[in-house]
Amino acid sequence: MSDKFKFPKDFLWGAATSSYQVEGGNSNADWWQWEKQGKADNESGLACDYWNRWKSDHDLLMELGVNSFRLGIEWARVEKADGVFDEEAIAHYREIFQDLKKRNIKTQVTLWWWTSPIWFQENYGFHKKESVEIFARYVKKITDELGDLIDVFMVLNEPMVPLGQGFLAKAFPPGYMNPFKFLRAVNNLSGAYKRSYEIIHKKYPDAQVGITYLYNWYESEGFGILLNSINRIAQWYRIDLFGNKIKGYQDFVGIHYYRLGKIRFNWRNVKMDSRNQIYMGFTIDENPENVMKWISYPEGIYKVLKQASGKFKLPILISENGVPTRAGIDDEERIEYLRSHLVFVHKAISEGIDVRGYNFWSLMDNLEWLYGYEPKFGLIEMDFKTLERKPRKSFYEYAKICKSNELEIEE
């Protein structure tokens, strides 16, 4: 006996990658400089070399059976100096996007995925008001040159993560711990996004334009009212602080869901250590068996979708969902994670929540920012010495779902 969960017609099945994390060789980016200063576990180097191997990676997308692909454009690659655009790099992106269109794979393109050109950080930074027009100039160039090949504009990726890590925790570029610069950066980046929304819609009135939010499910135990208040503050910080500033400037909402965050308080840990999930005494419970200590909670994705639907009243794209492991080819943990979460995605859809698509994170193992190459998120195993790609067992399980537009669960 088995249960079959059929998804809506034209549902977008996809996989996601990030330009900096897979392309390799982005030496003009601030994160590259950050790595060279020893502030991350690994230097990205060639990464997955997607910049040169994109065609064979697109062959793997065809084998996977997706009808959508989320990828990014690296700002530092296309604007290597202030106001000086690299036409060869833009043409290269055009070739990549054209190939996806020929394969009938819709493009979900992110324009800012946490990294900025070195010249931008040295001369501007999002804490300075000039950053709004500088970013808008970049977005206009991309819209003019590549917009005809972009189906969904995911302009910003999880903006509160790099803003908090870069301006409050000193963990990401530009490396500040300054609440005043943080608030200015929030205002400027939200202003830059609104300008971008207007620029894109002026050229393409029917475009789908939005951002993605990190929307994990948080709970707390002990301390009663205090920790419940912390939960609400966490929600405000992660979603509302930025989201309220761009109200009316989103055509969809992108949701990233990975895990459960159980918040506790420990007086002995009153310090700021975001890498180890310590925030002035407030900590998040850990799963010691997981490579990044994350706690999986499939029902959380259903709760998140209900919450986001009620708040935004917009179509939803699940732009990222995945689990880090240390697995090789046989990755049953990833298969179980995928299937258990999709059951709850289907439940949300069956209750009328307007979920238009799902992207698994990630197509292939890649650089996980501060954590380097140890966490394995990929449907495809990467050998970072030889750059050989090997589809995992989860790749083939996900392919069955993508090709049939349904999830089958054996009882």
N, C-alpha and C positions, 0 to 999 in steps of 0.2 A: 504494500500500500504506500501511496505517496500523495502529498499535497502539492498542487501547482498554483503558483502565485503569478498571474498574468499581469503585465504592466501595460500602461496606456499605449495606444498607437502613437508612433512618432516620438516615443520616449528617447531621450538622448543618453546613450550608453557610451561612456568615455573613460579615458585614463588621463592623468595629469602629470606634467613635468614643469619645472621652473628653469628659466633660461640659465641663470648663473649656476645652478646646481648640476646641470647636465652638459652645457655647451663646451665648457673648457676654454682656457686661454683668455679670460676676460680681465686682462692686466690693467685696464684703465678704470676698473671699478674700485670703490672705496673698500669693499670687502676683501679684495685681493691684497690691498695694502694692510688691512687688519690682520689677515693671515700671516703676512710677512713679518708682522710685529709679534708673532707667537701668541695671538689672542684667541686661537681656535685650535682644535685637536689636530687638524690636518690642513695642509694647503690644497686648494682645489686642483691646481695644475690642469691637466687635460680633462679632468672630470670624466664624463662618459664620451667625450668627443662627439657629441651630437652635432656640433657645428659642421663637421665633415662627414659624419656617418648618418645623416638624417634620412637619406633615401632608404637604406637598409632597415632603419628603425621604423620607417613608415610601412615597409613590407611586413614587419612584425605587427603593426597596428591592424593591417588587413587580415593577418592570420588570427588576431584577437577578435576581430569582428565588430569593432567599435564603429559608431557613426559620428563620433565627436572626439576632439582631442584638445586638451587644454595645454597651452604652451605660453612662453613669454617672449618679449622683446627686451634686450639688454640695452638700457639707455646709454651706458658707458661705451658700448660698442658702436652705436650709431651717431653719437655726438661726442667725439673724442676731445674736442676743445670747445670753449664757450662760443656757441653759435656756429660752429663748423661741423657740418654733418658729413658722414662717411657714406657717399653714394654707393660704393661697392658693397658695404655691409647691408644697406637698405635693400639693394638689388638681391642680395643673398637671401634675406628674409622673404622677399617676394617670391623667389624660386621655391623656398620651403612651403610657403602658404599655397602657392599655385599647385604644387604636387599634392597637397592634402585635398584641395578642391577637386582635382582630377580623379581622386579616389573616392569622391563623395563623402568626405569626412569634414564635418563642420568644425570651424576654428573658434575656439574660445581663447582670446589673446589678452594676456596681462601686460600692462605697460610699465608698471612699477612694482617690482617684487623685492623690495627692501634694499636694493643696491642702487647707488648713484655714482655718477662720474667723480673721479678724484677732484677735478677742477671745481665741480659744484660744491663739494664739501669744504674745500679750501677757501672758496670765494663767497659762498652763499650759505647753504644749509637751510633746512626748512624752518629754522628758528628766525630767519630773516625774511622780511616781507617781500624782497625782490624774488624770492623763490617761486612765488605764485606765477609770475609772468615767464620766468625761465622754464618752469615745468610745462606751462601752457604752450610755449613755443615748440617744445619737443613733441607734445601731443598733437599739435596742428600738423607738424611735419609728417608724423606717422599716419595721421588720418588722411592727409592729402596723398601720400605715396602708397599706403597699404590698406587703407580703409575699405576698399572694394572687395578685399579678400578676407575680411574679418566678420564673422557671423555674430559673435558676442564680444563686446568690449568689457573685460574685467579690469578696469583702469588701475585700481589699487588692490594689493593683496594684504589682507589682515593688517590694516594700517596701525592699529594700536599696539601690535607686537613690536615692530621696529621703533615706534615712537617711545614706548615705555622702556625698552631695552637700550635704546640709544641716547635718551635724554634724562632718564631717571636711574637706570641701573648700571650704566657704563659698560654694558655687556656687548653692545653692537656699536658700529659707527653711528654718530660721530664721537661717542664715548663720554657723554656728559652725565652728571648727576645734579641736575639743576631744574627744579620745578617751574621756574619762570620761562626758561627756554623751552621746556616741555609744552607748556600751555600755548606759547607762541607757535610752536611747531604744529600742534593740533589745529590751531586756527588757520595757519597758512596752508597746511596740506589739505584740509577740508575746503578751503577757498580755491586751491589749485584744482581739486577734483571738480568743483562746480563749474569752473572755467572750462575744464576739459569736457564735461558733459555738454555744455553749450556749443563748444567747437565741433564736437562730433555730430551733434544733432543738426547743426547748421548745414553741414555737408550731407549728412545722411539722416533725414528726419525720422525714418522708421528704424533706426539702429537700436539695438539692445545694449544699454550702457548701465554699468553698476560697479559695485565693489564686492569683495568677499570679507566675511567676518569669521573669526575663530569663535565657535559657538559650543564649546564643550559644556557638559552638564555638571553643575556644582552643587554639593550638599555639605552639611556641616553637622557635627555632633558635639555635645557639651557646650557650656557657656550660653545656652539658650538664646535669648534675645540678642546678645552681643554677636554671636556667630551668624545668626539669621540676618542681622544688619550687614555684616561683612559680606555675606552672599549677595545681598542687594547692591552693595557698593561695588563688588566685583562685576556684577552684571552691568551696572551703570558704566563702569570704567571700560569694559571690553567692548560693549555694544553701543550704549546710549550716548556716551560722551561724543563720539564721532558721528554716529548715526543721526542724532538729532540735528547736527549742524548741516547735514546734506539732505534733509527731508524734502521730498518733492523732486529730487535729482537722481532717482534710481528707477530703472525700468524693471529690475528684478533684484532679488537678494541672493548673494552667493553664501552658502553655509559650509563651513568646515567643521566636521565633528570627528573626534578621535576617541575620547575617553571620559571617564568620571573623575572629577576632582573633589576629593573629600577633604574639607578644610578643618584643620585643628589649630590650637594655639599652644605654644610652648614658650614659657618665660625665659628659658635658657637659650633660646635662639633668636633673641631680639637683634637681628641684623638683616642686611639686605644682600641676598645671595640668590639671584633669580635662576642661575644655572642649576642650583640644587633645590629650587622651589621653596625658598625661605624668604618671607616678606615681612620683615620687622616682627618676627615671632609667629606669624601665621604660616603654617606649613601645609603641604598637600600630601595625603597618605600615598605610600608607594607600594608597588607590586615588585618584590625583589626578583621575581622570575622573568620580568620583562627587561629588555636591554636598556630602555629609557625609563623604567620603573613606572610605566603607565598602567592604569587599571581599566580594562575593557568593560563596557557597560552598554550592551546593544540597545536596551530600551531607552537609553538616553537620547538616541537619535530621533526617536518618535517624540519624546518630550520637547526636544529642541525644535523640531519642525512645527509642532503645534504652537509653541511660544513665538517663533519667528513669524508664522503665518498671521497670528493674532496681532502682533506688533506692527508689521510692515504692510500687510494686506497687498502683497505683491507675489508674482510667480517666484518660485524658489528653484535654484539650481544647487544641488549638493556638489560643490566644486572640489571638495576633498573629503575622503574617508579612507582610513587605512591603519595599519598597525606595524610598529617596528619589531623585528625579530633578529635572531642570529641564524636563521634557517638557511639551509642549502636548497637543493632542488625540491626535496620533499618537505613542503611547508604546510602541514595540516592546520597549524595554528592560524595561518592567514586565511585558509579556506573557511574554517569555522567562523572567523571574525566576519568575513565577507557575507556569508550566507545568513548568519544570525542578525546582522545589521539590516540586510535587505528585507528580511521578514518584517521588520518594524517600519522600514520605508514604505513597503506595500500597505501596511496597516494605516499609516498616515494618509496615503493616497486614497485608500478605500473610504476614509472618513471625510473626503472632500478637500484635503489640503493640496494646493496646486503645486506639486513637485514636478518639474519639467525634465529633470535629468540627474544623472549620477556619474561622478568621476571617481574612480579608484585612485588612491595615492599609494604608489606611484607606478608608472609604466616600468621603470627600471630602478635598481639601486642607485643612489646618488649621494652627493655631499649633503649631510644633514647639519649645515651651518656649524655652530660651536662644537657639535658632537662628531664632526668628521665623517668618516666612511664606515664606522662600525655598525650603526643601526641599518638594518636591511628592510627597506620599505617596498621593494620592487616585485612586480609580477614576473620580472625578468632578472635573473641573477647576473651581476656584473663582476668580471674579473678585472680589477683596476690596474693590473700589471699588463695584461694582454689586450684588454678592452673587449674580450669575447663576451657575447651575450648568450645566456641559456635560459629559455622560458622555464619557469617553475611549474609545479603541479597546479598551483593556484591560477596561473595563466590560462591553462586549459579549462579549468572549472569556470573561470569568469567568461571565457570564450563561449561556453555553452549557453550561459545566461544572455550574453549580448546577442548572439545569433538567433536565439529562440524568443527573446523578449519575455522570458519567464524564468522563475526560480522554482525548481522542483526539490522538495524536501522529502526524503524517505523517512517513513515512520519506523 
